[in-house]
Amino acid sequence: MFGAEPCFALAASVCIGTIVSAQTGTNPSNSEPTKSRDQFKNVRVLGDMPADQMGKVMNMMSASLGVNCSYCHEGTNFAVENVGHKDVARSMISMTLQMNQAHFGGAAQVTCNTCHRGQAIPNSLISTNLPIGRSSPSKNVTEGNSAKEVLAKFDKARGGTAKITAIKNRHVIAERVEPNGKTEPEELWQAADGRSRMVTLYGNTIVAEGFDSKNTWKSVNDQPIVLKVDEGEQIQREAQIAMGVDLHSVYKEIAFESRVDWLGRPADVLRGVSFNLIEERLYFDVENGLLVKRTAQVPTVLGAFEYEVLYKDYREYAGVLHPTRLEFAVPNIRWARRVSEIKCNSVLDEKLFRP
């Protein structure tokens, strides 16, 4: 959004629904990542930032200020100067980077959202509505179960290990729901070993993504889209959770972190670190044992880019509870999946999972 860096918030929500859109930013070799100044035009402040962080950082700034790309850019010609608040944004980014370097050892502790909180002009006034002594909006309790106990309770709540493992695949009929209520048809195929395929129809545009047990892929009308590591991992994770794959095998490490108040109900939080070193947190309702929320945090130069999934409306298919309303969010983009039918143990063509 700022400088000459491209903003993909709107393009992504219309075309693909994740932040891959038109930006690949991937260096095919094992050398140092491509820098932003080498991939994009007229980048003055974030030139040393890895190019594959650009889309994430733009969406984070849009969400932090509650604005869209046009606040600093002219259409899709992101390199044009003397537009909107571009120079102001550059000075603010420089200030943020300098504060983090001077006071936090370079860690992205201060972000745009630290001050803006969804407003283009930060509010410097202290609210008089907060009760005196309030330190946190939610209660954080350290007691709780081990990760093994929480996951075992989750399996039991869904129907038990025997019934879960008896499901060898799922064919899900659903629709994608946009923030304005518009819907697009969506179909998913998921196998017990974590392989998956999802197809979403946007009129004449077909967006497909999947995992074939070795590679994660995505395409728009059969034209491949290069995925970043974290994007590929989230495609895999949804199928792994849906099919009841042992989460100890999914994460390099997973452990109980805390018990928190989640929408008025206690929830146990597990912290997992993937083999790609992406940090995730899984929230399980203490009373019924079901997974209610999952987040993944991807580091960027301006703070963590968070991917969030809410799991709602569990219903029984083949003796197992499955969430039939999933709500997804990344900074500046939200969408949902509404499931109408789940067919378990259908005969699936193995070619489904290939690009």
HUJO-V587323 format. One record per residue. N is the residue number from 1. RES is the residue in one letter. PHI is phi in whole degrees, 0 to 359 (NA if undefined). Layout:
# HUJO-V587323
n=N res=RES phi=PHI
n=N res=RES phi=PHI
This chain:
# HUJO-V587323
n=1 res=M phi=NA
n=2 res=F phi=254
n=3 res=G phi=64
n=4 res=A phi=255
n=5 res=E phi=285
n=6 res=P phi=285
n=7 res=C phi=252
n=8 res=F phi=243
n=9 res=A phi=302
n=10 res=L phi=285
n=11 res=A phi=300
n=12 res=A phi=293
n=13 res=S phi=293
n=14 res=V phi=277
n=15 res=C phi=269
n=16 res=I phi=233
n=17 res=G phi=94
n=18 res=T phi=231
n=19 res=I phi=270
n=20 res=V phi=286
n=21 res=S phi=23
n=22 res=A phi=265
n=23 res=Q phi=259
n=24 res=T phi=262
n=25 res=G phi=63
n=26 res=T phi=252
n=27 res=N phi=270
n=28 res=P phi=294
n=29 res=S phi=271
n=30 res=N phi=266
n=31 res=S phi=280
n=32 res=E phi=300
n=33 res=P phi=299
n=34 res=T phi=298
n=35 res=K phi=274
n=36 res=S phi=301
n=37 res=R phi=296
n=38 res=D phi=272
n=39 res=Q phi=248
n=40 res=F phi=245
n=41 res=K phi=273
n=42 res=N phi=62
n=43 res=V phi=269
n=44 res=R phi=252
n=45 res=V phi=255
n=46 res=L phi=258
n=47 res=G phi=299
n=48 res=D phi=276
n=49 res=M phi=292
n=50 res=P phi=305
n=51 res=A phi=299
n=52 res=D phi=285
n=53 res=Q phi=268
n=54 res=M phi=301
n=55 res=G phi=301
n=56 res=K phi=296
n=57 res=V phi=297
n=58 res=M phi=298
n=59 res=N phi=293
n=60 res=M phi=296
n=61 res=M phi=292
n=62 res=S phi=301
n=63 res=A phi=293
n=64 res=S phi=297
n=65 res=L phi=262
n=66 res=G phi=69
n=67 res=V phi=230
n=68 res=N phi=248
n=69 res=C phi=301
n=70 res=S phi=293
n=71 res=Y phi=297
n=72 res=C phi=229
n=73 res=H phi=232
n=74 res=E phi=256
n=75 res=G phi=57
n=76 res=T phi=256
n=77 res=N phi=271
n=78 res=F phi=289
n=79 res=A phi=276
n=80 res=V phi=296
n=81 res=E phi=265
n=82 res=N phi=56
n=83 res=V phi=239
n=84 res=G phi=49
n=85 res=H phi=254
n=86 res=K phi=298
n=87 res=D phi=291
n=88 res=V phi=298
n=89 res=A phi=299
n=90 res=R phi=300
n=91 res=S phi=293
n=92 res=M phi=292
n=93 res=I phi=296
n=94 res=S phi=300
n=95 res=M phi=299
n=96 res=T phi=297
n=97 res=L phi=297
n=98 res=Q phi=294
n=99 res=M phi=297
n=100 res=N phi=294
n=101 res=Q phi=291
n=102 res=A phi=284
n=103 res=H phi=244
n=104 res=F phi=230
n=105 res=G phi=63
n=106 res=G phi=91
n=107 res=A phi=291
n=108 res=A phi=280
n=109 res=Q phi=280
n=110 res=V phi=265
n=111 res=T phi=230
n=112 res=C phi=303
n=113 res=N phi=288
n=114 res=T phi=306
n=115 res=C phi=255
n=116 res=H phi=284
n=117 res=R phi=52
n=118 res=G phi=85
n=119 res=Q phi=239
n=120 res=A phi=296
n=121 res=I phi=251
n=122 res=P phi=301
n=123 res=N phi=267
n=124 res=S phi=274
n=125 res=L phi=280
n=126 res=I phi=272
n=127 res=S phi=295
n=128 res=T phi=265
n=129 res=N phi=269
n=130 res=L phi=284
n=131 res=P phi=295
n=132 res=I phi=296
n=133 res=G phi=90
n=134 res=R phi=288
n=135 res=S phi=246
n=136 res=S phi=207
n=137 res=P phi=286
n=138 res=S phi=223
n=139 res=K phi=278
n=140 res=N phi=247
n=141 res=V phi=248
n=142 res=T phi=279
n=143 res=E phi=287
n=144 res=G phi=164
n=145 res=N phi=270
n=146 res=S phi=284
n=147 res=A phi=300
n=148 res=K phi=299
n=149 res=E phi=292
n=150 res=V phi=296
n=151 res=L phi=291
n=152 res=A phi=295
n=153 res=K phi=294
n=154 res=F phi=297
n=155 res=D phi=300
n=156 res=K phi=296
n=157 res=A phi=296
n=158 res=R phi=285
n=159 res=G phi=146
n=160 res=G phi=103
n=161 res=T phi=301
n=162 res=A phi=299
n=163 res=K phi=289
n=164 res=I phi=295
n=165 res=T phi=289
n=166 res=A phi=287
n=167 res=I phi=274
n=168 res=K phi=270
n=169 res=N phi=199
n=170 res=R phi=227
n=171 res=H phi=243
n=172 res=V phi=254
n=173 res=I phi=258
n=174 res=A phi=209
n=175 res=E phi=218
n=176 res=R phi=275
n=177 res=V phi=244
n=178 res=E phi=277
n=179 res=P phi=303
n=180 res=N phi=273
n=181 res=G phi=94
n=182 res=K phi=296
n=183 res=T phi=236
n=184 res=E phi=229
n=185 res=P phi=294
n=186 res=E phi=217
n=187 res=E phi=228
n=188 res=L phi=228
n=189 res=W phi=234
n=190 res=Q phi=224
n=191 res=A phi=250
n=192 res=A phi=296
n=193 res=D phi=272
n=194 res=G phi=98
n=195 res=R phi=295
n=196 res=S phi=204
n=197 res=R phi=210
n=198 res=M phi=226
n=199 res=V phi=233
n=200 res=T phi=238
n=201 res=L phi=254
n=202 res=Y phi=251
n=203 res=G phi=65
n=204 res=N phi=268
n=205 res=T phi=262
n=206 res=I phi=250
n=207 res=V phi=252
n=208 res=A phi=233
n=209 res=E phi=210
n=210 res=G phi=186
n=211 res=F phi=221
n=212 res=D phi=256
n=213 res=S phi=90
n=214 res=K phi=237
n=215 res=N phi=235
n=216 res=T phi=260
n=217 res=W phi=217
n=218 res=K phi=208
n=219 res=S phi=212
n=220 res=V phi=237
n=221 res=N phi=49
n=222 res=D phi=69
n=223 res=Q phi=267
n=224 res=P phi=293
n=225 res=I phi=248
n=226 res=V phi=282
n=227 res=L phi=265
n=228 res=K phi=281
n=229 res=V phi=303
n=230 res=D phi=292
n=231 res=E phi=292
n=232 res=G phi=296
n=233 res=E phi=295
n=234 res=Q phi=291
n=235 res=I phi=297
n=236 res=Q phi=294
n=237 res=R phi=297
n=238 res=E phi=299
n=239 res=A phi=291
n=240 res=Q phi=298
n=241 res=I phi=289
n=242 res=A phi=299
n=243 res=M phi=270
n=244 res=G phi=74
n=245 res=V phi=298
n=246 res=D phi=303
n=247 res=L phi=291
n=248 res=H phi=295
n=249 res=S phi=275
n=250 res=V phi=274
n=251 res=Y phi=253
n=252 res=K phi=296
n=253 res=E phi=211
n=254 res=I phi=213
n=255 res=A phi=209
n=256 res=F phi=293
n=257 res=E phi=251
n=258 res=S phi=192
n=259 res=R phi=246
n=260 res=V phi=232
n=261 res=D phi=270
n=262 res=W phi=244
n=263 res=L phi=53
n=264 res=G phi=84
n=265 res=R phi=232
n=266 res=P phi=289
n=267 res=A phi=223
n=268 res=D phi=271
n=269 res=V phi=251
n=270 res=L phi=257
n=271 res=R phi=255
n=272 res=G phi=243
n=273 res=V phi=240
n=274 res=S phi=286
n=275 res=F phi=291
n=276 res=N phi=266
n=277 res=L phi=64
n=278 res=I phi=265
n=279 res=E phi=273
n=280 res=E phi=231
n=281 res=R phi=228
n=282 res=L phi=242
n=283 res=Y phi=253
n=284 res=F phi=242
n=285 res=D phi=298
n=286 res=V phi=296
n=287 res=E phi=286
n=288 res=N phi=252
n=289 res=G phi=82
n=290 res=L phi=275
n=291 res=L phi=289
n=292 res=V phi=243
n=293 res=K phi=201
n=294 res=R phi=219
n=295 res=T phi=231
n=296 res=A phi=231
n=297 res=Q phi=244
n=298 res=V phi=250
n=299 res=P phi=294
n=300 res=T phi=223
n=301 res=V phi=293
n=302 res=L phi=244
n=303 res=G phi=110
n=304 res=A phi=280
n=305 res=F phi=271
n=306 res=E phi=254
n=307 res=Y phi=251
n=308 res=E phi=232
n=309 res=V phi=229
n=310 res=L phi=253
n=311 res=Y phi=249
n=312 res=K phi=227
n=313 res=D phi=52
n=314 res=Y phi=293
n=315 res=R phi=225
n=316 res=E phi=270
n=317 res=Y phi=225
n=318 res=A phi=54
n=319 res=G phi=78
n=320 res=V phi=233
n=321 res=L phi=279
n=322 res=H phi=233
n=323 res=P phi=291
n=324 res=T phi=248
n=325 res=R phi=224
n=326 res=L phi=242
n=327 res=E phi=245
n=328 res=F phi=247
n=329 res=A phi=205
n=330 res=V phi=229
n=331 res=P phi=308
n=332 res=N phi=79
n=333 res=I phi=223
n=334 res=R phi=224
n=335 res=W phi=199
n=336 res=A phi=220
n=337 res=R phi=237
n=338 res=R phi=248
n=339 res=V phi=271
n=340 res=S phi=255
n=341 res=E phi=202
n=342 res=I phi=231
n=343 res=K phi=258
n=344 res=C phi=259
n=345 res=N phi=60
n=346 res=S phi=281
n=347 res=V phi=275
n=348 res=L phi=249
n=349 res=D phi=287
n=350 res=E phi=301
n=351 res=K phi=293
n=352 res=L phi=306
n=353 res=F phi=272
n=354 res=R phi=272
n=355 res=P phi=300
